[in-house]
């Protein structure tokens, strides 16, 4: 299952690998790429962010997007989402379909408070849904997600949620006039919960990823928490780590 921006990023990665965009050259601008792939400029920007996070390109305002490196030789052709920026997370929400299953207000008991990272007794609006890839004939869910919205935004979110296709964090920004300054992510290996197995079309307790994302609304308010279950094979996550000290390491003495 692949979103549009992942497809664009994978196609450009392949073009870099086979020499159509050599190292040191500049990629076409966003408008040209949008026309080439028949996607929006927002999709192109998200794809460029993925390539930048992977170290394949660099971007400078007014200078364009420069190819900096070739893909790893053992790349399998499967594109993994790096989700290295808030914008990339937002684009993932735009390019998938949300099918709401339930909406209701809850009070966090000790167990839920620990899962959300909040204090017991705090009130939340819970929105439960599955996510799907548009035009996927099988209609197999990517994941089940429970989104918890701070109770102070409950009425405003419920009034506008049907017309809002992206992640709810962008809706909170619109409602509050403040920005999501940080997303804290925790990924854990779990089994598919028994009560979600049927809707996810997965065997109970089969391999899955549990992903918690805490959305921090400036200046430091925990405004949203999403808890997602991704059955094995439907989602992958890739990160890129660079050495802070880029100076050459001293050679080991020879024996």
N, C-alpha and C positions, 0 to 999 in steps of 0.2 A: 504494500500500500504506500503510495508516494504522492505527496502534495505537489502542486505546480512549481513552487519555488525550489523544492528538492529536485524535481525533474530538470529545471533550468540549470541548477548548480551542477548536477551530474553531467548534463550535456556539455557544459562549458569545460568541466574537468576533463572530459574525454577529448575535447578539441585541443586543450592544452597538452594532453598526453601524446596526441598524434602529430603535434607540430603545427596545427593550424593557427595557434596563438603562441609563438615562441616566447621563451623567457626573455624579458626585457621589452616586449611589445606591449601595446595598449589595447584593451578590449574595446569593442564598439560602445558608444554611449548608451545610456538607459533607454532612450527613445528607440534607437535602432534595435536593441536587444528585445524590447517589448514587442516590436513589430515582427521580428524574426520568430519569436516563440509564441506570438499571439496571446500575450499575457499583459497584465497591468504593470506600470512602472513600480508599484509597491512590491509586486512579486519579484521583479528584477532586483530591487534593492535588497530584499530579504535573501535572495540567492547570492548576491555579491557579499553580503555579510557572512554567509556560510563559508564562501571561498576565502574571505579574509581571515576568518577564525581558524581555517585550516592551514593558513600560511601560504596559500597558492598565489594570492594577489595582495596588492596594497592599494589604498585609495587616498587620494589627496584632492581637496576642493580645488576646482578649476584646472586640475592637471589630468584627471581621469583615473582609470583603473589599470594598473600595471601588473603584468604577469611576473611573479617573483620566483616561482619554483615549479618543478614538475611534480605530478602526483607520485606517491610511493609506488615502486615497481610491483609490489604484491597486492595492489588495490583490487578488490574483487568485483567491482562494478556496482555493488550495493551501496547506496548513499545513506549515510547515517546523519541524523539531525544533530548539529552541534548545539543549537539553542544557546549560543554564547552571548546573546544580548536580549534585552527586554523586547526590542522590536521583532526579533526572530520568534519569540514566544507568541507575540501578538499576531504575527503573520500565520503561524500554525493554526491559531483559532479562526482566522478569516478563511483559510483554505480547506477547512473541514466542516462537516455538517453536524450541528448539535441537535439531538432529538431528546427533548426533555421528558423525563419519566415521573418526576414528583417535585413538588415545591411545598415548603412548610417551615415554620419557625421552631427552633429547638433551643434548649438551655443546656450548656455543656456540663455534663457530670465529670467526675474525676477522670474516667477513661477517655472521654472525648476531648477534654481539656488537654490531656497529655498528647493526644494525637494531633491536635491543632496547634499546640504551643501557646495556649492562652490560660487564663485563670478559670477555675471552676465557677459555675454560676453565670458566666457571660452568655448573653443571648445572641443568636445567629439566625440568619435566613439561610436555609439549606436548599440548594437546587441540585437535583440529581439528573444526570443525562448520560446518554451514550454518544460517542463521536464516530462519524462515518466519513469515508472518502467519497466526494461527489462522483456520481456516474459509476460507482462500483456496483456491478450487476449482482454480486453476492450479498451486498448489504451487511457484510460482516463488521461488527463494531471494532474500532481500534482500541477502545477502552471504555470503561465505566468511570464516571467522575462525579464526586460529591463536592460541590463548591459551597463554601460557607462565607457569607457576606455579613460584615458587622451590622448589628441590628439598627444602628443609626441610619443606615442607607436602605433598609428593608423596603419601605413603601415606595421610594423613588425607583429602586431597581425593579420591583415587581411591575411597576407601571410601564417600564420601557424595555423589559427583557425580551419580549417577543419580537421586537424590531431590531434587536442588537445581535449581530452574528459573530463578533469577535470574542476574545476572552472578556470576562466581566470586569477585569481591571481597567480596561479602557472606558467602560461605562462609569465606573467609580470616578475616574479622572474627569469625565464630562460633568457628572453630577456635582462633584466637590470643587472643581476648579483647581485641583492640586494634582501633582504628578506621582505616578508609581516610581519611587526612587530606587527600589531594590526588590529582587525576587530571590528568596532563599529556597534552594531545592535540596531535597533529600530523596535518594533512590535506594530501595530495599528489595531484595529478592524474597518473594512470598509465593504462596499457593493461591490459585483462584478460589475465592470464598464460595462456599457451597451455594449461598443464596444468589450469587451473581452468575453462576456457571451457565444456566440456561440462556439468559439474555446475551451473554458474551459468546455463546456457542463454543464453549471450552469445557474440558473435563474438570470436575471438581478437584481442587487441590493440585491441578497441573501447574507447571512453572509460569510465573508471571512477575512483572515488575510493579512495585508500589511506588508511586511518585507523589511526594508532598511538595507543594509550592506555596510559600508564604509571601503574600504581596504587601509590601510596606509602602503606605501612602505618606508622602512627605508631610510633616517632618518627623516621621518615625511611628506612625500608627499602623498596627496590624489590622488591615481593613478587609482582607480576603485570604482564605486558605483553600486550596484545592487538593483533594485526595483522589488519585487516579489508580486504577488497576488495568495494566496492559498485559493481556495474555502473551505468552512466548511467541515470537515470530512476527508480531504486529507493530513493534516499535523498537528502535535502537537509538542509543545516545552516544555521541562521540565528543570528547573534549581534547583540547590541545594545550600542552604545557610547555613553557619556554623557560630557560634558565635566566634568572634575574641578572646574574653576573655573566655577561657574554664573552668575557676575556678568555683566551685560550688556556686550557688546563696544562699544567706542567707534565712533561713526559715521564712515564715510569722508568726508573733506572733499570738498565739491562742487567741480567744475571751474570 
